[in-house]
Amino acid sequence: MAITLGEYLIKLLERFDVEHVFGIPGVHTAELYRGLTNSPIRHVTPRHEQGASFAADGYARMSGKPGVCLLITGPGLTNAMTGIGQAYADSIPMLILSGVNATRELGHGRGRLHELPNQNALMSQITAFSHTLTHADDILPVLERAFAVFEGGRPRPVHIEIPLDLMGADASHLALPEQRSTPMRAPCIHPDQGSTFAEMCQAAQRPIILAGGGARGAAEELTRLAEALNAPVVTTTNARGLLGDEHPLALNASPSLYAVRALVEQADLTIAVGTELGQTDYDVYGSGPFQAGGKLVRIDIDPQQLKRNARAELEILSDARAALADVVARVPETGKANPLAEQVPGVRAAAAQGLSPLYARVARCLGTVWNTIPDAVFVGDSTQPVYAGNDLLPIPATGRWFNSATGFGTLGYALPAAIGAKAAAAERPVIAVAGDGGFQFTLTEMAMAAEADLPVSVIVWDNACYLEISNYMKEINVPPVAVDLVSPDFAAIATAYGWNVARVRSEQELIEAIALTQNSGTSTLILGMEFLDEDTGNQDG
């Protein structure tokens, strides 16, 4: 029986345990959709390809599996690049499958539909690699290379483009593997380095741990090391929740805050696990270069990252879980005295006192939601309520708080990424948090949630302004220009998409509005959050 390469590729994706794909069909991807007709893979359709890449990102963060996009040549791909860029910056696995013009047309510039001069070169800047398929027989090896990146290296997006003449070509001669190849194992710590690392840990009197997104899969091992060393743990946004929200060693505060930076500088050993030590995590407020206290040990799966931002006395190329498990086995389990651990409550208090009244109220309100709806997941945009959470919000577990306010720092992320997260975890309440400006970037994805029956709650912080930018302009003596917004009737739009609408005036009403989504199975738009700011006269957005 004849089978096209497009159909064969979909069957391969099934072998690789792909369950959801996000995209908008077009004439340059129709052959892929032929393969989806009888496939168990679920297709979710956004209203813009940027929504597809954001949703795939949210799905990947929630499921731990790569988010998959099917994109047309040219504009479909360029529309999705913002979301792909965010995933690249945050080390999120994403598989982008796109069309490209027929093999004989590549590079000629003849004005073919959706033609770009060099689509592959464009995508290579925001992916681990971009590959142009030139032979049907190469599709399995290239797909295996992509999953090798997702499983055995720094998990970033991979792009595979398939010329139109190949996508519909006969692939009957290609056999489907009975099962996929053995998953790739990430690099592990060398025994000699393990011994050195353990010696440094045991010699330290004031150790501290910095954990980034690369440590997300090592919560148990990191906790055990922290307890053995009695070492405080500072987490970036992408690692928040690693120790839970009640562990006495968990600072649950941004390493950009002055009180946290001051604590780190007192350390005689700083252990940095899976973190770039980058500006958007460690110097958001322009306080100057981040200084790690004492000797620095870095653990990272990316050899290049070990050489960026800070020089370390010991550089360990390893999966975080493997490296931490190795050192935990070598270090006595009984925690020793560490004066930094004694300072954790005081540092938390000092960090809280440094927050603006609005930020403090927002963090308290979101914390109340978690206390009442303990399995909730928050997905945030670049907006001040999210910045407040990034600064000082105790997160109960990993994967429960993620947003686009670090790294690439895009707008429009929250709603589609929340829908992707809901596709991965249907049983959890998923709550998007966005300002009125960022929400309008991808507002039409309300249709995606309704059509795919993926109900989410969306909190919109509406002040008719890009207020963060306005405030920054004032700080540098630039008269605010082009920051005031005309907001539409959000409630009317939500109703038109079949959503519930809730206007809240208190934390209790907020909780009830979120519960409405779960009880009714219908998405809910939540407005009226200015109650958090009513006594300052300064709304946020």
Secondary structure, DSSP 8 states (H G I E B T S, - for coil): ---BHHHHHHHHHHHTT--EEEE---TTTHHHHHHHTT-S-EEE--SSHHHHHHHHHHHHHHHSS-EEEEE-TTHHHHHHHHHHHHHHHTT--EEEEEEE--GGGTT-----TT--S-HHHHHTTSSSEEEE--SGGGHHHHHHHHHHHHHHS----EEEEEEHHHHTSB-TT----SS-----------HHHHHHHHHHHHH-SSEEEEE-GGGGGGHHHHHHHHHHHT--EEE-GGGTTTT-SS-TTB--S-TTSHHHHHHHHT-SEEEEES----HHHH-TT---S----SEEEEEES-TTGGGSSS--SEEEES-HHHHHHHHHHHS-SS----HHHHHHHHHHHHHHHTS-HHHHHHHHHHHHHHHHSTT-EEEE-SSHHHHHHHHH---SSTTSEEESSSTT--SS-HHHHHHHHHHH-TTS-EEEEEEHHHHHHSGGGHHHHHHTT---EEEEE--SB-HHHHHHHHHTT----S-B-----HHHHHHHTT-EEEE-SSHHHHHHHHHHHHHHSS-EEEE-GGGGGTTTT----
